[in-house]
Amino acid sequence: MSNEIHKVGLSVKTSAPAVVLPSSHNHAEKPEKFNGIDFKRWQQKTLFYITTLNLAHILKADPLAPGDTTETVAASDAWNQSDFLCRNYNGLSDALYNVYSPIQTAKAL
């Protein structure tokens, strides 16, 4: 028995039932903002969230120095983008964000 999936005029036949998850289930739920209470729980939830976004490696890595080749420039740009995302997914309360936002890397944060 086959199922048909219709989307934007396309018809695809599959042998298994189609499972479509809502887009809200693509990543773990973002942790609440840290307000100074129960740091260890917030830290663990934030690490899990950053891991689901495939950004946890940034917490261990040092910044890449930009190089002369296209490959090293691209790698450095990718690292900088991942670090930027990681630093800004931190979930700090507004007061704590103002204190810690000057820190340059997610690893240092």
C-alpha positions as CSV (number, residue, x, y, z in Angstrom):
1,M,0.0,0.0,0.0
2,S,1.4,3.4,-0.8
3,N,0.6,6.9,0.4
4,E,0.7,10.0,-1.7
5,I,2.0,13.3,-0.6
6,H,0.7,16.4,-2.5
7,K,2.6,19.7,-2.1
8,V,2.6,22.6,-4.5
9,G,1.5,20.5,-7.5
10,L,3.9,17.7,-6.9
11,S,2.9,14.1,-6.2
12,V,5.3,11.7,-4.6
13,K,4.5,8.1,-3.8
14,T,6.0,6.6,-0.7
15,S,5.9,3.1,0.8
16,A,5.8,4.4,4.4
17,P,3.3,6.7,6.0
18,A,4.3,10.4,5.7
19,V,5.2,12.0,9.0
20,V,5.3,15.8,8.9
21,L,6.4,17.6,12.0
22,P,5.4,21.2,12.6
23,S,8.3,23.6,12.1
24,S,8.3,24.4,15.9
25,H,9.6,20.9,16.5
26,N,12.8,21.3,14.4
27,H,14.8,22.4,17.5
28,A,14.5,22.1,21.2
29,E,12.5,24.7,22.9
30,K,14.6,27.8,23.6
31,P,15.4,28.0,27.3
32,E,14.0,30.8,29.5
33,K,16.3,33.8,30.0
34,F,18.7,33.5,32.8
35,N,17.9,35.9,35.6
36,G,20.4,34.8,38.2
37,I,18.5,31.9,39.7
38,D,19.3,28.2,39.3
39,F,22.4,28.7,37.1
40,K,23.2,25.0,36.7
41,R,19.7,24.1,35.2
42,W,19.8,27.1,32.9
43,Q,23.4,26.2,31.8
44,Q,22.4,22.6,31.0
45,K,19.3,23.6,29.1
46,T,21.2,26.2,27.1
47,L,24.0,23.8,26.2
48,F,21.3,21.3,25.0
49,Y,19.7,24.0,22.9
50,I,22.9,25.2,21.4
51,T,23.8,21.5,20.7
52,T,20.5,21.0,18.8
53,L,21.4,24.1,16.7
54,N,24.8,22.4,15.9
55,L,26.7,25.2,17.5
56,A,28.2,23.6,20.6
57,H,31.6,23.1,18.9
58,I,32.1,26.8,19.1
59,L,32.2,26.7,22.9
60,K,35.4,24.6,22.7
61,A,37.0,26.1,19.6
62,D,39.4,29.1,19.4
63,P,38.7,31.7,16.7
64,L,40.2,30.9,13.3
65,A,42.6,33.4,11.9
66,P,41.6,34.7,8.5
67,G,44.0,33.4,5.8
68,D,44.9,34.2,2.3
69,T,43.2,31.4,0.5
70,T,39.5,31.3,-0.3
71,E,39.2,28.1,1.8
72,T,40.6,29.7,4.9
73,V,38.6,32.9,4.5
74,A,35.4,30.9,4.1
75,A,36.3,28.7,7.2
76,S,37.0,31.9,9.2
77,D,33.7,33.5,8.1
78,A,31.8,30.3,9.0
79,W,33.4,30.2,12.4
80,N,32.6,33.9,13.0
81,Q,29.0,33.4,12.0
82,S,28.6,30.4,14.2
83,D,30.2,32.2,17.1
84,F,27.9,35.2,16.6
85,L,24.8,32.9,16.7
86,C,26.1,31.1,19.7
87,R,26.7,34.3,21.7
88,N,23.3,35.7,20.9
89,Y,21.4,32.5,21.6
90,N,22.7,32.7,25.2
91,G,19.3,33.6,26.8
92,L,20.6,36.1,29.3
93,S,18.2,38.6,30.9
94,D,18.5,42.1,29.6
95,A,20.5,43.3,32.7
96,L,23.0,40.4,32.4
97,Y,23.2,40.8,28.6
98,N,24.3,44.4,29.0
99,V,27.1,43.2,31.4
100,Y,28.3,40.3,29.3
101,S,27.8,41.5,25.7
102,P,31.3,43.1,25.3
103,I,32.8,39.6,25.7
104,Q,34.3,38.7,22.3
105,T,33.7,35.0,21.9
106,A,31.1,32.4,23.0
107,K,33.9,30.3,24.5
108,A,35.0,33.3,26.7
109,L,31.4,34.0,27.6
